[in-house]
C-alpha cells in the first residue's frame, strides 16, 4: 500500500475554525425537523446497549427528529430508558422501508449483529440515506458485500479495516495512511480510521486527530462517535467536515473525561463534555 497525501493535524486553531463555521447559534425559529430525520438501524435482540449509546449521542449532540429501527425487545427497553428516542420495532423488510424513505441521515451497524435479522435487512441498508454512517456490524456486512456509497462515512477500527481490505491488522497498522487511502478508494465517501491518531480521508485530503487518550479504549466509544457523526450530518455539516469535527470533538471530550482518571472511563462519560464542546 502506498499513499502521497500527508495528513494535516486537527490543531486547536483548526478545531476552533471548524466549530466556528459549523456550530453557530441556531435561528430563533429553528425546529426539530430541520435537523433530521435521522434513523439508526441496529439493536438486534441482546444488543441494545450499542444502539442506545449511538442514538442518545445523536440526540445529545443536536440531531432533531431521531428514530431507531431495532428488534422488538430492544424497542421496549429504549422506550423505558430514553423516551425522547422514537424506537420502532422492525421485524422484516417491509417494516423498515417507510422509515428509510423518510430518513435523510442513516446510521447502520451498532448492535446490528450478523444473524438472520440483519441479513434480511442488509439489501435495503447498503445504499440507504442521503448521508450514511456505517459502523460496527455494518462494516462487517460491507466487507462481505462490497459496494460504494457516494455520501457515506465509514468508521473502522484496525480490525474492521483489515476485514474491509482483506489484509492483516499488522499491515493496516504498519501503514495507516495507505490503509485509509485504500479504504476510501475501494468504498468511497469519507473514511475514519480509528486508533491513536485517528485519520480522516476523503481521497483528496487527509486529516489526523492528535487528541484522545488510552482511557478511551473501552466498550461503546465507537458507538458514541457514530452517533456524533450522524448528529453533525443532520445539522447540515458537509461529509468530510462532519467526520473530522466529530473525531476531534470525540477525542477532546475523552480528554476532558480523563481528567478524573483514564482507568474506569465509560463511553457515556463523554456526554457531558460533548454538550459543552458542541456549544462553543
N, C-alpha and C positions, 0 to 999 in steps of 0.2 A: 504494500500500500504506500502511495506517495501523495504528497499534497504541496501546494505552492502558496496557500493562504496562511499568513501569520495571524495569530489571534490578537485581538485588541482587548486589553483588560477593562472590565467594568469598574473603573475607578470611582472614588467618591464624587468627582465632578461629573462623570458620565452618568452615574446613577441619579444624581440631582437633576441633571439635564433631562433625562427620561421622565423622571417623576414630575418635573415642572411642566413638561409638554403634555403628558398623558393622564395625569392625575389632578387636573384642575378642579376647582369647586364646581358643583353641579348647578345648573339653572334652577331658579326658584320653582319653575313649573315642571320639573322633571318627574317622570313616573316610572313605575317598575317595568312597564312594557318596553321602555327604551333600552333596557339593559338585559336583554334576553330575546326570546325564551332560550334558556339553557337546559339541556337534557343530559343527565348522566345515566349511563346504562351499565349495570353490573349488580353485584349483591345477590348472587345465587344463594340458595339455602346454605347456611353455615358460614357465609362470607359477608355479613352485614357491616362489619367494622370498617372495611376499606371504603365502601361506597358512602358510608356516613361521613367519614373524615373528608373525603373529596367534596361531597355535596355541601356539607356545612361550611367548609372553607370557601367554596364559591359564594355562598350567601354572605359570609362574614367579610369577604373582600370585594363586595359591591355588585355581584350579579343580582338581577331583578327577579323576574319570573324564573324559578328553578324547579325542575321536575326530576324525579328519579324513576327510572324504569327498572324494576327489580322483581325477584321472586316474591310470591305472596307472603310467605312468612317474614321476609325481610321488610316488606312494606309495613307490616303491622308494627314491627319494632321501631322503624323510623318515625311513624306517626306518634309513638309514645315519647321518643327521645327528642325529636326536633319537629314540632308541629308546623313550623314555617316552611318545611320542605313539602312539596307536593309529590308524595310517593305513590306510584302507580303499579299495581300488580300486573305483571306480564307473564302469561302462561305460554303463548305461542306467537308466531309472527304477526298475526292479524291484530293482536293487542298492541304491538309496538308500532305498526305502520302510522297510525294517526299522530302519535307522539313525535315521531321523526319528521312527519310532514310539517309540523308547526315549529320545530326547533331550528334556531339559527346557529347555535353552538352545541356540539355534541361531544361528550366525553365517553370514551369506551374503554372499559378494562378493569377498574377497581372492583375486585371481588367477582368478576365475571365467571371465573372458573374455566375449566377445559372439558366440561361434561356435555351431556346431550342438550341441556337447556341453551348453553352458549352456542353450540354447534348449529342449532336450527335458526338462531338469530343472526349469526355472523354474516350471511349473504346480504342482509339488509344494512348491516353496520359498516361494512368496509368502505363505502363511499358516502356515508350519511353526513348531512350537515353542510352549511355554507363554510363553516370552520369546524375543525375536528381536533380533539386531543386524544391521542392513543397512548395508553399506559398499561403496565402490568400484564394481565392475561390478554389484553387486546394486542399487545406486541407479540405474544406467543402465537396467537391466531394469525397475525400478519406474517410471521416467519413461515408458517405452514401454507399461507395463501398470499404470496407477494403481489402487491398492487399499489400503484401510485395514487396519491390524492394531492391536488394542487394547493390545498389550503389546510394542511394537516400539521400538527406539532407532535412529533414522536418524543417520548421521554425515557429512553432506555438506560438502565444501569449497565455496567460492563458485561454481565452475564447475558442480559437480553440483547445487547448489541452483538455479542458473539453469535447468538442464535440467528439474528437477523442477517448477519453477514456470512454465516456458515463457516466460522473460524473459531479459534480458541479465545478464551478470556485473556490469556497471556498476550496473544497477538494484538488484541484491542488495546491493552494497557501499555504495550511497548511503543505504540504509535497512535496515541489518541486523536491527534489531528487528522491523520489519514483515515482513521476509523470513522470519525464523524463526517468527513467528506464523502466517504464511500456510502455511508448510510443515506445521506441526503441525495446523492446521485441515484441510488437504487430505488428509494421510496418517495422522493420529492418533498416539498414543503420545507419545514424547519425541523432540525433535529437538536435535541438537548441530550448530550452525552453526559450523564450524571457521574459524580465522583468528586474526589478532591480536585478543585479547579475545573468545575463543570464547563463544558464547551457548548456553544450555541452556534449553529451554522445554517445558512440558507443556500449554500453553494456559491454565493458571491462574497460573503463576508463571514467572519468567524470571530466571536467574542468569547472571552474567558472570564469567569467569576472568581475573584480572589478571596471572597468572603466564605464563611462557613467553618465548621469545626467537627472533630470526630464524634462529639456527642450526638450529632445528627444521624449517626449510623444506627438507627433504631426503626422498628416497625412503624409504618404509616407515614413516614416522611415523604415518600413518593406520592402518596395519595393527596397529601396537602399541596404539593407542587402542582399536580394535575388540576386540582380544583382552583388553584390560584391562576394558572394559565387561562383556564376557562372563564374565570371572572373578568380578567382583563380583556379577553376577546369579546365577551358580552358587553363590555363598556367601550367597544369600538377601537381598541388599540390594535394596530396592524400586527400581522402574524409574527414577524421577526421581533419587533419591539415588545410584543406581549410576552414572548418566550424569554427574551433577555431580561426584561424588567421583572418577570416572575421569578426567575432564577436568582436575581440579585436581592429582591425583597425576601425571598425564602431563606437565603443564606444569612442575610443581615438579621432577620428575625431569630434565626437559630443562634447567632452570636449573642443577641440580647438575652435569649432564654438561658444560654450557657453561663451567664454571669452568676447564676446560682449554683453552677457546677455542671460539668458535662455528663457525668455518670447519672443515670436515672432520668434523663430528659425524655419527655414524651412528645410525640408529634403534635398533640393538641396544645402543648405549651407554647407553640408558635402563634396561636390565635390572637392573644392579647398584643404582642409586639407587632404582628401584621396589621392589626387595626390602626395602630399608631402610624406605622410606616406608610400605609396606603392612603393616609390622610395628611399629606405633608403640609 
